[in-house]
Amino acid sequence: MDVIYSLIPGMIFFGLVFVGVLIWAIKRGQYEDLEGDGNRILMDEDGDQDKPLEPGERRKRVGLNFPDDD
């Protein structure tokens, strides 16, 4: 029973620390754009997709083997 007298103040301390970290994260903007990171990983950042291709040139695709001589 004596241990409960030390656990209650400890849990109150950790609860206050958690609330402080939550308030800090909200003020830093961690919860403003919840869907942006999930969509940004799917976007291609090369930027050369708009460049027209030369005759005989092929566009290299990521993740596929692309032999140069065929």
N, CA, C and O atoms as a Tripos MOL2 file, in Angstrom:
@<TRIPOS>MOLECULE
protein
  280   279    70     0     0
PROTEIN
NO_CHARGES

@<TRIPOS>ATOM
      1 N           0.8230   -1.1970    0.0000 N.3       1 MET1
      2 CA          0.0000    0.0000    0.0000 C.3       1 MET1
      3 C           0.8640    1.2570    0.0000 C.2       1 MET1
      4 O           0.4410    2.3200   -0.4550 O.2       1 MET1
      5 N           2.0860    1.1150    0.5210 N.am      2 ASP2
      6 CA          2.9560    2.2850    0.5640 C.3       2 ASP2
      7 C           3.4160    2.7030   -0.8160 C.2       2 ASP2
      8 O           3.7140    3.8740   -1.0510 O.2       2 ASP2
      9 N           3.4760    1.7280   -1.7460 N.am      3 VAL3
     10 CA          3.9570    2.0520   -3.0720 C.3       3 VAL3
     11 C           2.9890    2.9630   -3.8150 C.2       3 VAL3
     12 O           3.4080    3.7280   -4.6830 O.2       3 VAL3
     13 N           1.7230    2.8940   -3.4920 N.am      4 ILE4
     14 CA          0.7410    3.7290   -4.1870 C.3       4 ILE4
     15 C           0.9540    5.2120   -3.8740 C.2       4 ILE4
     16 O           0.6280    6.0790   -4.6840 O.2       4 ILE4
     17 N           1.4890    5.4830   -2.7270 N.am      5 TYR5
     18 CA          1.7420    6.8920   -2.3690 C.3       5 TYR5
     19 C           2.8880    7.4840   -3.1960 C.2       5 TYR5
     20 O           2.9840    8.7000   -3.3600 O.2       5 TYR5
     21 N           3.7380    6.6230   -3.7020 N.am      6 SER6
     22 CA          4.8050    7.1390   -4.5720 C.3       6 SER6
     23 C           4.4010    7.0750   -6.0480 C.2       6 SER6
     24 O           4.9150    7.8470   -6.8570 O.2       6 SER6
     25 N           3.4890    6.1670   -6.4080 N.am      7 LEU7
     26 CA          3.0700    6.0650   -7.8040 C.3       7 LEU7
     27 C           2.1320    7.1990   -8.2280 C.2       7 LEU7
     28 O           2.2150    7.6700   -9.3620 O.2       7 LEU7
     29 N           1.2670    7.6290   -7.3610 N.am      8 ILE8
     30 CA          0.3100    8.6880   -7.7220 C.3       8 ILE8
     31 C           1.0210    9.9880   -8.0880 C.2       8 ILE8
     32 O           0.7130   10.5510   -9.1380 O.2       8 ILE8
     33 N           1.9400   10.4880   -7.2940 N.am      9 PRO9
     34 CA          2.6530   11.7180   -7.7350 C.3       9 PRO9
     35 C           3.4800   11.4960   -8.9910 C.2       9 PRO9
     36 O           3.6170   12.4070   -9.8070 O.2       9 PRO9
     37 N           4.0380   10.2890   -9.1610 N.am     10 GLY10
     38 CA          4.8050    9.9940  -10.3720 C.3      10 GLY10
     39 C           3.9300   10.0260  -11.6080 C.2      10 GLY10
     40 O           4.3340   10.5740  -12.6330 O.2      10 GLY10
     41 N           2.7410    9.4510  -11.5350 N.am     11 MET11
     42 CA          1.8290    9.4470  -12.6810 C.3      11 MET11
     43 C           1.3010   10.8480  -12.9710 C.2      11 MET11
     44 O           1.1070   11.2100  -14.1310 O.2      11 MET11
     45 N           1.0680   11.6320  -11.9290 N.am     12 ILE12
     46 CA          0.6540   13.0180  -12.1480 C.3      12 ILE12
     47 C           1.7740   13.7880  -12.8500 C.2      12 ILE12
     48 O           1.5100   14.5940  -13.7420 O.2      12 ILE12
     49 N           3.0180   13.5410  -12.4480 N.am     13 PHE13
     50 CA          4.1580   14.2030  -13.0950 C.3      13 PHE13
     51 C           4.2450   13.8080  -14.5640 C.2      13 PHE13
     52 O           4.3940   14.6760  -15.4230 O.2      13 PHE13
     53 N           4.1520   12.4900  -14.8750 N.am     14 PHE14
     54 CA          4.2320   12.0600  -16.2670 C.3      14 PHE14
     55 C           3.0340   12.5510  -17.0830 C.2      14 PHE14
     56 O           3.1730   12.8320  -18.2740 O.2      14 PHE14
     57 N           1.8720   12.6550  -16.4620 N.am     15 GLY15
     58 CA          0.7040   13.2120  -17.1530 C.3      15 GLY15
     59 C           0.9130   14.6610  -17.5210 C.2      15 GLY15
     60 O           0.5640   15.0810  -18.6240 O.2      15 GLY15
     61 N           1.4840   15.4340  -16.6040 N.am     16 LEU16
     62 CA          1.7560   16.8480  -16.8960 C.3      16 LEU16
     63 C           2.8210   16.9950  -17.9800 C.2      16 LEU16
     64 O           2.7330   17.8810  -18.8300 O.2      16 LEU16
     65 N           3.8250   16.1220  -17.9460 N.am     17 VAL17
     66 CA          4.8500   16.1480  -18.9940 C.3      17 VAL17
     67 C           4.2200   15.8210  -20.3490 C.2      17 VAL17
     68 O           4.5370   16.4710  -21.3450 O.2      17 VAL17
     69 N           3.3290   14.8180  -20.4020 N.am     18 PHE18
     70 CA          2.6700   14.4570  -21.6480 C.3      18 PHE18
     71 C           1.8210   15.6160  -22.1680 C.2      18 PHE18
     72 O           1.8560   15.9110  -23.3630 O.2      18 PHE18
     73 N           1.0720   16.2680  -21.3080 N.am     19 VAL19
     74 CA          0.2490   17.4100  -21.7370 C.3      19 VAL19
     75 C           1.1460   18.5440  -22.2300 C.2      19 VAL19
     76 O           0.8030   19.2220  -23.1990 O.2      19 VAL19
     77 N           2.2750   18.7570  -21.5840 N.am     20 GLY20
     78 CA          3.2120   19.7950  -22.0380 C.3      20 GLY20
     79 C           3.7810   19.4940  -23.4120 C.2      20 GLY20
     80 O           3.8950   20.3860  -24.2520 O.2      20 GLY20
     81 N           4.1410   18.2270  -23.6450 N.am     21 VAL21
     82 CA          4.6700   17.8440  -24.9590 C.3      21 VAL21
     83 C           3.5830   17.9600  -26.0160 C.2      21 VAL21
     84 O           3.8640   18.3740  -27.1410 O.2      21 VAL21
     85 N           2.3500   17.6050  -25.6810 N.am     22 LEU22
     86 CA          1.2400   17.7270  -26.6270 C.3      22 LEU22
     87 C           0.9950   19.1850  -26.9980 C.2      22 LEU22
     88 O           0.8130   19.4990  -28.1750 O.2      22 LEU22
     89 N           0.9890   20.0660  -26.0280 N.am     23 ILE23
     90 CA          0.7960   21.5000  -26.3040 C.3      23 ILE23
     91 C           1.9630   22.0410  -27.1370 C.2      23 ILE23
     92 O           1.7520   22.8370  -28.0520 O.2      23 ILE23
     93 N           3.1730   21.6210  -26.8290 N.am     24 TRP24
     94 CA          4.3430   22.0500  -27.6010 C.3      24 TRP24
     95 C           4.2250   21.5900  -29.0610 C.2      24 TRP24
     96 O           4.5310   22.3530  -29.9770 O.2      24 TRP24
     97 N           3.7820   20.3440  -29.2750 N.am     25 ALA25
     98 CA          3.6550   19.8250  -30.6410 C.3      25 ALA25
     99 C           2.5660   20.5490  -31.4100 C.2      25 ALA25
    100 O           2.7170   20.8020  -32.6050 O.2      25 ALA25
    101 N           1.4830   20.8830  -30.7490 N.am     26 ILE26
    102 CA          0.3960   21.6090  -31.4280 C.3      26 ILE26
    103 C           0.8600   23.0020  -31.8110 C.2      26 ILE26
    104 O           0.5550   23.4710  -32.9080 O.2      26 ILE26
    105 N           1.5920   23.6750  -30.9320 N.am     27 LYS27
    106 CA          2.0900   25.0160  -31.2530 C.3      27 LYS27
    107 C           3.1350   24.9960  -32.3530 C.2      27 LYS27
    108 O           3.2640   25.9770  -33.0850 O.2      27 LYS27
    109 N           3.8910   23.9050  -32.4940 N.am     28 ARG28
    110 CA          4.8990   23.7870  -33.5530 C.3      28 ARG28
    111 C           4.2880   23.4020  -34.8900 C.2      28 ARG28
    112 O           4.9930   23.4010  -35.9000 O.2      28 ARG28
    113 N           2.9900   23.0710  -34.9320 N.am     29 GLY29
    114 CA          2.3110   22.7680  -36.1770 C.3      29 GLY29
    115 C           2.4050   21.3250  -36.6060 C.2      29 GLY29
    116 O           2.2850   21.0340  -37.7960 O.2      29 GLY29
    117 N           2.6170   20.4120  -35.6790 N.am     30 GLN30
    118 CA          2.7330   18.9990  -36.0290 C.3      30 GLN30
    119 C           1.4220   18.4080  -36.5200 C.2      30 GLN30
    120 O           1.4350   17.3980  -37.2230 O.2      30 GLN30
    121 N           0.3010   19.0040  -36.1730 N.am     31 TYR31
    122 CA         -0.9960   18.4400  -36.5300 C.3      31 TYR31
    123 C          -1.7360   19.2820  -37.5550 C.2      31 TYR31
    124 O          -2.9350   19.0770  -37.7450 O.2      31 TYR31
    125 N          -1.0770   20.2170  -38.2250 N.am     32 GLU32
    126 CA         -1.7630   21.0850  -39.1790 C.3      32 GLU32
    127 C          -2.0500   20.3780  -40.4970 C.2      32 GLU32
    128 O          -3.1450   20.5360  -41.0360 O.2      32 GLU32
    129 N          -1.1120   19.6060  -41.0360 N.am     33 ASP33
    130 CA         -1.2810   18.9580  -42.3310 C.3      33 ASP33
    131 C          -1.1200   17.4480  -42.1480 C.2      33 ASP33
    132 O          -0.0230   16.9120  -42.3020 O.2      33 ASP33
    133 N          -2.2070   16.7760  -41.8220 N.am     34 LEU34
    134 CA         -2.1280   15.3500  -41.5430 C.3      34 LEU34
    135 C          -2.0820   14.5080  -42.8100 C.2      34 LEU34
    136 O          -1.5570   13.3950  -42.7800 O.2      34 LEU34
    137 N          -2.6190   15.0090  -43.9260 N.am     35 GLU35
    138 CA         -2.6640   14.2250  -45.1630 C.3      35 GLU35
    139 C          -1.5370   14.5730  -46.1250 C.2      35 GLU35
    140 O          -1.2920   13.8170  -47.0650 O.2      35 GLU35
    141 N          -0.8500   15.6770  -45.9270 N.am     36 GLY36
    142 CA          0.1720   16.1250  -46.8660 C.3      36 GLY36
    143 C           1.3540   15.1860  -46.9650 C.2      36 GLY36
    144 O           1.8190   14.8970  -48.0680 O.2      36 GLY36
    145 N           1.8470   14.7050  -45.8480 N.am     37 ASP37
    146 CA          3.0030   13.8000  -45.8830 C.3      37 ASP37
    147 C           2.6670   12.4900  -46.5660 C.2      37 ASP37
    148 O           3.5000   11.9380  -47.2840 O.2      37 ASP37
    149 N           1.4660   11.9860  -46.3570 N.am     38 GLY38
    150 CA          1.0580   10.7510  -47.0030 C.3      38 GLY38
    151 C           0.9600   10.8960  -48.5140 C.2      38 GLY38
    152 O           1.2520    9.9490  -49.2440 O.2      38 GLY38
    153 N           0.5550   12.0600  -48.9910 N.am     39 ASN39
    154 CA          0.4480   12.2850  -50.4310 C.3      39 ASN39
    155 C           1.7840   12.6720  -51.0450 C.2      39 ASN39
    156 O           2.0450   12.3380  -52.2000 O.2      39 ASN39
    157 N           2.6340   13.3680  -50.3020 N.am     40 ARG40
    158 CA          3.9160   13.8360  -50.8250 C.3      40 ARG40
    159 C           4.8560   12.6840  -51.1790 C.2      40 ARG40
    160 O           5.6930   12.8270  -52.0710 O.2      40 ARG40
    161 N           4.7320   11.5580  -50.5020 N.am     41 ILE41
    162 CA          5.6030   10.4230  -50.7730 C.3      41 ILE41
    163 C           5.2800    9.8000  -52.1260 C.2      41 ILE41
    164 O           6.1230    9.1130  -52.7020 O.2      41 ILE41
    165 N           4.0890   10.0250  -52.6360 N.am     42 LEU42
    166 CA          3.6940    9.4620  -53.9190 C.3      42 LEU42
    167 C           4.0610   10.3590  -55.0930 C.2      42 LEU42
    168 O           4.0120    9.9140  -56.2390 O.2      42 LEU42
    169 N           4.4260   11.6120  -54.8350 N.am     43 MET43
    170 CA          4.7390   12.5520  -55.9020 C.3      43 MET43
    171 C           6.1640   12.3630  -56.4090 C.2      43 MET43
    172 O           7.0730   12.0480  -55.6410 O.2      43 MET43
    173 N           6.3430   12.5590  -57.7050 N.am     44 ASP44
    174 CA          7.6540   12.4480  -58.3230 C.3      44 ASP44
    175 C           8.3300   13.8060  -58.2740 C.2      44 ASP44
    176 O           7.7390   14.8130  -58.6640 O.2      44 ASP44
    177 N           9.5750   13.8400  -57.7920 N.am     45 GLU45
    178 CA         10.2600   15.1120  -57.6180 C.3      45 GLU45
    179 C          11.3130   15.3730  -58.6830 C.2      45 GLU45
    180 O          12.0670   16.3410  -58.5750 O.2      45 GLU45
    181 N          11.3830   14.5300  -59.7110 N.am     46 ASP46
    182 CA         12.4110   14.7140  -60.7210 C.3      46 ASP46
    183 C          12.2260   16.0100  -61.4950 C.2      46 ASP46
    184 O          13.2030   16.7240  -61.7190 O.2      46 ASP46
    185 N          11.0450   16.3290  -61.8980 N.am     47 GLY47
    186 CA         10.8050   17.5740  -62.5980 C.3      47 GLY47
    187 C          11.1600   17.5400  -64.0650 C.2      47 GLY47
    188 O          10.8640   18.4960  -64.7810 O.2      47 GLY47
    189 N          11.7960   16.4550  -64.5540 N.am     48 ASP48
    190 CA         12.1500   16.4020  -65.9630 C.3      48 ASP48
    191 C          11.0660   15.6950  -66.7770 C.2      48 ASP48
    192 O          11.2880   15.3570  -67.9390 O.2      48 ASP48
    193 N           9.9300   15.4760  -66.1920 N.am     49 GLN49
    194 CA          8.8340   14.8300  -66.8950 C.3      49 GLN49
    195 C           8.2340   15.7570  -67.9530 C.2      49 GLN49
    196 O           7.6380   15.2890  -68.9230 O.2      49 GLN49
    197 N           8.3890   17.0620  -67.7700 N.am     50 ASP50
    198 CA          7.8160   18.0200  -68.7090 C.3      50 ASP50
    199 C           8.7300   18.2530  -69.9100 C.2      50 ASP50
    200 O           8.2870   18.7840  -70.9280 O.2      50 ASP50
    201 N           9.9920   17.8620  -69.8030 N.am     51 LYS51
    202 CA         10.9420   18.0900  -70.8780 C.3      51 LYS51
    203 C          10.6280   17.1720  -72.0630 C.2      51 LYS51
    204 O          10.4440   15.9700  -71.8730 O.2      51 LYS51
    205 N          10.5620   17.7210  -73.2880 N.am     52 PRO52
    206 CA         10.2780   16.8590  -74.4400 C.3      52 PRO52
    207 C          11.4580   15.9350  -74.7150 C.2      52 PRO52
    208 O          12.6120   16.2980  -74.4900 O.2      52 PRO52
    209 N          11.1540   14.7470  -75.1990 N.am     53 LEU53
    210 CA         12.1870   13.7560  -75.4780 C.3      53 LEU53
    211 C          12.7460   13.9590  -76.8710 C.2      53 LEU53
    212 O          12.0330   14.3620  -77.7900 O.2      53 LEU53
    213 N          14.0450   13.6720  -77.0200 N.am     54 GLU54
    214 CA         14.6950   13.6820  -78.3300 C.3      54 GLU54
    215 C          14.2740   12.4270  -79.0940 C.2      54 GLU54
    216 O          13.8690   11.4450  -78.4720 O.2      54 GLU54
    217 N          14.3600   12.4350  -80.4140 N.am     55 PRO55
    218 CA         14.0390   11.2240  -81.1710 C.3      55 PRO55
    219 C          14.9670   10.0780  -80.7800 C.2      55 PRO55
    220 O          16.1860   10.2500  -80.7470 O.2      55 PRO55
    221 N          14.4120    8.9360  -80.4910 N.am     56 GLY56
    222 CA         15.1830    7.7660  -80.0840 C.3      56 GLY56
    223 C          15.4810    7.7220  -78.5970 C.2      56 GLY56
    224 O          16.0480    6.7390  -78.1210 O.2      56 GLY56
    225 N          15.1240    8.7350  -77.8630 N.am     57 GLU57
    226 CA         15.3790    8.7850  -76.4200 C.3      57 GLU57
    227 C          14.1780    8.2270  -75.6710 C.2      57 GLU57
    228 O          13.0270    8.4640  -76.0370 O.2      57 GLU57
    229 N          14.4730    7.4920  -74.6280 N.am     58 ARG58
    230 CA         13.3930    6.9560  -73.8100 C.3      58 ARG58
    231 C          13.5140    7.5000  -72.4050 C.2      58 ARG58
    232 O          14.6070    7.7850  -71.9160 O.2      58 ARG58
    233 N          12.3990    7.6330  -71.7870 N.am     59 ARG59
    234 CA         12.3830    8.1420  -70.4160 C.3      59 ARG59
    235 C          12.6390    6.9930  -69.4530 C.2      59 ARG59
    236 O          12.0010    5.9440  -69.5430 O.2      59 ARG59
    237 N          13.5670    7.1920  -68.5370 N.am     60 LYS60
    238 CA         13.9270    6.1760  -67.5550 C.3      60 LYS60
    239 C          12.8890    6.1560  -66.4420 C.2      60 LYS60
    240 O          12.5230    7.1950  -65.8930 O.2      60 LYS60
    241 N          12.4270    4.9620  -66.1240 N.am     61 ARG61
    242 CA         11.4430    4.8200  -65.0630 C.3      61 ARG61
    243 C          12.1130    4.2660  -63.8220 C.2      61 ARG61
    244 O          12.9630    3.3800  -63.9120 O.2      61 ARG61
    245 N          11.7410    4.7730  -62.6880 N.am     62 VAL62
    246 CA         12.3460    4.3690  -61.4280 C.3      62 VAL62
    247 C          11.8550    2.9730  -61.0550 C.2      62 VAL62
    248 O          10.6660    2.6710  -61.1590 O.2      62 VAL62
    249 N          12.7760    2.1390  -60.6250 N.am     63 GLY63
    250 CA         12.4160    0.8320  -60.1200 C.3      63 GLY63
    251 C          12.4600   -0.2550  -61.1700 C.2      63 GLY63
    252 O          12.2280   -1.4190  -60.8420 O.2      63 GLY63
    253 N          12.7440    0.0700  -62.4110 N.am     64 LEU64
    254 CA         12.8010   -0.9330  -63.4570 C.3      64 LEU64
    255 C          14.2110   -0.9620  -64.0380 C.2      64 LEU64
    256 O          14.8890    0.0630  -64.1020 O.2      64 LEU64
    257 N          14.6350   -2.1300  -64.4540 N.am     65 ASN65
    258 CA         15.9080   -2.2270  -65.1500 C.3      65 ASN65
    259 C          15.7410   -1.6050  -66.5160 C.2      65 ASN65
    260 O          14.7470   -1.8480  -67.2010 O.2      65 ASN65
    261 N          16.6970   -0.8140  -66.9090 N.am     66 PHE66
    262 CA         16.5740   -0.0760  -68.1560 C.3      66 PHE66
    263 C          17.8660   -0.2390  -68.9400 C.2      66 PHE66
    264 O          18.8020    0.5390  -68.7550 O.2      66 PHE66
    265 N          17.9290   -1.2410  -69.8140 N.am     67 PRO67
    266 CA         19.1640   -1.4190  -70.5810 C.3      67 PRO67
    267 C          19.3670   -0.2650  -71.5580 C.2      67 PRO67
    268 O          18.4230    0.2080  -72.1910 O.2      67 PRO67
    269 N          20.6090    0.1740  -71.6650 N.am     68 ASP68
    270 CA         20.9070    1.3100  -72.5370 C.3      68 ASP68
    271 C          20.9860    0.9150  -74.0010 C.2      68 ASP68
    272 O          20.6960    1.7350  -74.8720 O.2      68 ASP68
    273 N          21.3720   -0.3250  -74.2950 N.am     69 ASP69
    274 CA         21.5950   -0.7330  -75.6750 C.3      69 ASP69
    275 C          20.5240   -1.6950  -76.1390 C.2      69 ASP69
    276 O          20.7880   -2.8950  -76.2250 O.2      69 ASP69
    277 N          19.3600   -1.2360  -76.4340 N.am     70 ASP70
    278 CA         18.3840   -2.1110  -77.0980 C.3      70 ASP70
    279 C          17.5620   -1.3650  -78.0840 C.2      70 ASP70
    280 O          16.6930   -1.9490  -78.7310 O.2      70 ASP70
@<TRIPOS>BOND
     1     1     2 1
     2     2     3 1
     3     3     4 2
     4     3     5 am
     5     5     6 1
     6     6     7 1
     7     7     8 2
     8     7     9 am
     9     9    10 1
    10    10    11 1
    11    11    12 2
    12    11    13 am
    13    13    14 1
    14    14    15 1
    15    15    16 2
    16    15    17 am
    17    17    18 1
    18    18    19 1
    19    19    20 2
    20    19    21 am
    21    21    22 1
    22    22    23 1
    23    23    24 2
    24    23    25 am
    25    25    26 1
    26    26    27 1
    27    27    28 2
    28    27    29 am
    29    29    30 1
    30    30    31 1
    31    31    32 2
    32    31    33 am
    33    33    34 1
    34    34    35 1
    35    35    36 2
    36    35    37 am
    37    37    38 1
    38    38    39 1
    39    39    40 2
    40    39    41 am
    41    41    42 1
    42    42    43 1
    43    43    44 2
    44    43    45 am
    45    45    46 1
    46    46    47 1
    47    47    48 2
    48    47    49 am
    49    49    50 1
    50    50    51 1
    51    51    52 2
    52    51    53 am
    53    53    54 1
    54    54    55 1
    55    55    56 2
    56    55    57 am
    57    57    58 1
    58    58    59 1
    59    59    60 2
    60    59    61 am
    61    61    62 1
    62    62    63 1
    63    63    64 2
    64    63    65 am
    65    65    66 1
    66    66    67 1
    67    67    68 2
    68    67    69 am
    69    69    70 1
    70    70    71 1
    71    71    72 2
    72    71    73 am
    73    73    74 1
    74    74    75 1
    75    75    76 2
    76    75    77 am
    77    77    78 1
    78    78    79 1
    79    79    80 2
    80    79    81 am
    81    81    82 1
    82    82    83 1
    83    83    84 2
    84    83    85 am
    85    85    86 1
    86    86    87 1
    87    87    88 2
    88    87    89 am
    89    89    90 1
    90    90    91 1
    91    91    92 2
    92    91    93 am
    93    93    94 1
    94    94    95 1
    95    95    96 2
    96    95    97 am
    97    97    98 1
    98    98    99 1
    99    99   100 2
   100    99   101 am
   101   101   102 1
   102   102   103 1
   103   103   104 2
   104   103   105 am
   105   105   106 1
   106   106   107 1
   107   107   108 2
   108   107   109 am
   109   109   110 1
   110   110   111 1
   111   111   112 2
   112   111   113 am
   113   113   114 1
   114   114   115 1
   115   115   116 2
   116   115   117 am
   117   117   118 1
   118   118   119 1
   119   119   120 2
   120   119   121 am
   121   121   122 1
   122   122   123 1
   123   123   124 2
   124   123   125 am
   125   125   126 1
   126   126   127 1
   127   127   128 2
   128   127   129 am
   129   129   130 1
   130   130   131 1
   131   131   132 2
   132   131   133 am
   133   133   134 1
   134   134   135 1
   135   135   136 2
   136   135   137 am
   137   137   138 1
   138   138   139 1
   139   139   140 2
   140   139   141 am
   141   141   142 1
   142   142   143 1
   143   143   144 2
   144   143   145 am
   145   145   146 1
   146   146   147 1
   147   147   148 2
   148   147   149 am
   149   149   150 1
   150   150   151 1
   151   151   152 2
   152   151   153 am
   153   153   154 1
   154   154   155 1
   155   155   156 2
   156   155   157 am
   157   157   158 1
   158   158   159 1
   159   159   160 2
   160   159   161 am
   161   161   162 1
   162   162   163 1
   163   163   164 2
   164   163   165 am
   165   165   166 1
   166   166   167 1
   167   167   168 2
   168   167   169 am
   169   169   170 1
   170   170   171 1
   171   171   172 2
   172   171   173 am
   173   173   174 1
   174   174   175 1
   175   175   176 2
   176   175   177 am
   177   177   178 1
   178   178   179 1
   179   179   180 2
   180   179   181 am
   181   181   182 1
   182   182   183 1
   183   183   184 2
   184   183   185 am
   185   185   186 1
   186   186   187 1
   187   187   188 2
   188   187   189 am
   189   189   190 1
   190   190   191 1
   191   191   192 2
   192   191   193 am
   193   193   194 1
   194   194   195 1
   195   195   196 2
   196   195   197 am
   197   197   198 1
   198   198   199 1
   199   199   200 2
   200   199   201 am
   201   201   202 1
   202   202   203 1
   203   203   204 2
   204   203   205 am
   205   205   206 1
   206   206   207 1
   207   207   208 2
   208   207   209 am
   209   209   210 1
   210   210   211 1
   211   211   212 2
   212   211   213 am
   213   213   214 1
   214   214   215 1
   215   215   216 2
   216   215   217 am
   217   217   218 1
   218   218   219 1
   219   219   220 2
   220   219   221 am
   221   221   222 1
   222   222   223 1
   223   223   224 2
   224   223   225 am
   225   225   226 1
   226   226   227 1
   227   227   228 2
   228   227   229 am
   229   229   230 1
   230   230   231 1
   231   231   232 2
   232   231   233 am
   233   233   234 1
   234   234   235 1
   235   235   236 2
   236   235   237 am
   237   237   238 1
   238   238   239 1
   239   239   240 2
   240   239   241 am
   241   241   242 1
   242   242   243 1
   243   243   244 2
   244   243   245 am
   245   245   246 1
   246   246   247 1
   247   247   248 2
   248   247   249 am
   249   249   250 1
   250   250   251 1
   251   251   252 2
   252   251   253 am
   253   253   254 1
   254   254   255 1
   255   255   256 2
   256   255   257 am
   257   257   258 1
   258   258   259 1
   259   259   260 2
   260   259   261 am
   261   261   262 1
   262   262   263 1
   263   263   264 2
   264   263   265 am
   265   265   266 1
   266   266   267 1
   267   267   268 2
   268   267   269 am
   269   269   270 1
   270   270   271 1
   271   271   272 2
   272   271   273 am
   273   273   274 1
   274   274   275 1
   275   275   276 2
   276   275   277 am
   277   277   278 1
   278   278   279 1
   279   279   280 2
@<TRIPOS>SUBSTRUCTURE
     1 MET1         2 RESIDUE 1 A MET
     2 ASP2         6 RESIDUE 1 A ASP
     3 VAL3        10 RESIDUE 1 A VAL
     4 ILE4        14 RESIDUE 1 A ILE
     5 TYR5        18 RESIDUE 1 A TYR
     6 SER6        22 RESIDUE 1 A SER
     7 LEU7        26 RESIDUE 1 A LEU
     8 ILE8        30 RESIDUE 1 A ILE
     9 PRO9        34 RESIDUE 1 A PRO
    10 GLY10       38 RESIDUE 1 A GLY
    11 MET11       42 RESIDUE 1 A MET
    12 ILE12       46 RESIDUE 1 A ILE
    13 PHE13       50 RESIDUE 1 A PHE
    14 PHE14       54 RESIDUE 1 A PHE
    15 GLY15       58 RESIDUE 1 A GLY
    16 LEU16       62 RESIDUE 1 A LEU
    17 VAL17       66 RESIDUE 1 A VAL
    18 PHE18       70 RESIDUE 1 A PHE
    19 VAL19       74 RESIDUE 1 A VAL
    20 GLY20       78 RESIDUE 1 A GLY
    21 VAL21       82 RESIDUE 1 A VAL
    22 LEU22       86 RESIDUE 1 A LEU
    23 ILE23       90 RESIDUE 1 A ILE
    24 TRP24       94 RESIDUE 1 A TRP
    25 ALA25       98 RESIDUE 1 A ALA
    26 ILE26      102 RESIDUE 1 A ILE
    27 LYS27      106 RESIDUE 1 A LYS
    28 ARG28      110 RESIDUE 1 A ARG
    29 GLY29      114 RESIDUE 1 A GLY
    30 GLN30      118 RESIDUE 1 A GLN
    31 TYR31      122 RESIDUE 1 A TYR
    32 GLU32      126 RESIDUE 1 A GLU
    33 ASP33      130 RESIDUE 1 A ASP
    34 LEU34      134 RESIDUE 1 A LEU
    35 GLU35      138 RESIDUE 1 A GLU
    36 GLY36      142 RESIDUE 1 A GLY
    37 ASP37      146 RESIDUE 1 A ASP
    38 GLY38      150 RESIDUE 1 A GLY
    39 ASN39      154 RESIDUE 1 A ASN
    40 ARG40      158 RESIDUE 1 A ARG
    41 ILE41      162 RESIDUE 1 A ILE
    42 LEU42      166 RESIDUE 1 A LEU
    43 MET43      170 RESIDUE 1 A MET
    44 ASP44      174 RESIDUE 1 A ASP
    45 GLU45      178 RESIDUE 1 A GLU
    46 ASP46      182 RESIDUE 1 A ASP
    47 GLY47      186 RESIDUE 1 A GLY
    48 ASP48      190 RESIDUE 1 A ASP
    49 GLN49      194 RESIDUE 1 A GLN
    50 ASP50      198 RESIDUE 1 A ASP
    51 LYS51      202 RESIDUE 1 A LYS
    52 PRO52      206 RESIDUE 1 A PRO
    53 LEU53      210 RESIDUE 1 A LEU
    54 GLU54      214 RESIDUE 1 A GLU
    55 PRO55      218 RESIDUE 1 A PRO
    56 GLY56      222 RESIDUE 1 A GLY
    57 GLU57      226 RESIDUE 1 A GLU
    58 ARG58      230 RESIDUE 1 A ARG
    59 ARG59      234 RESIDUE 1 A ARG
    60 LYS60      238 RESIDUE 1 A LYS
    61 ARG61      242 RESIDUE 1 A ARG
    62 VAL62      246 RESIDUE 1 A VAL
    63 GLY63      250 RESIDUE 1 A GLY
    64 LEU64      254 RESIDUE 1 A LEU
    65 ASN65      258 RESIDUE 1 A ASN
    66 PHE66      262 RESIDUE 1 A PHE
    67 PRO67      266 RESIDUE 1 A PRO
    68 ASP68      270 RESIDUE 1 A ASP
    69 ASP69      274 RESIDUE 1 A ASP
    70 ASP70      278 RESIDUE 1 A ASP
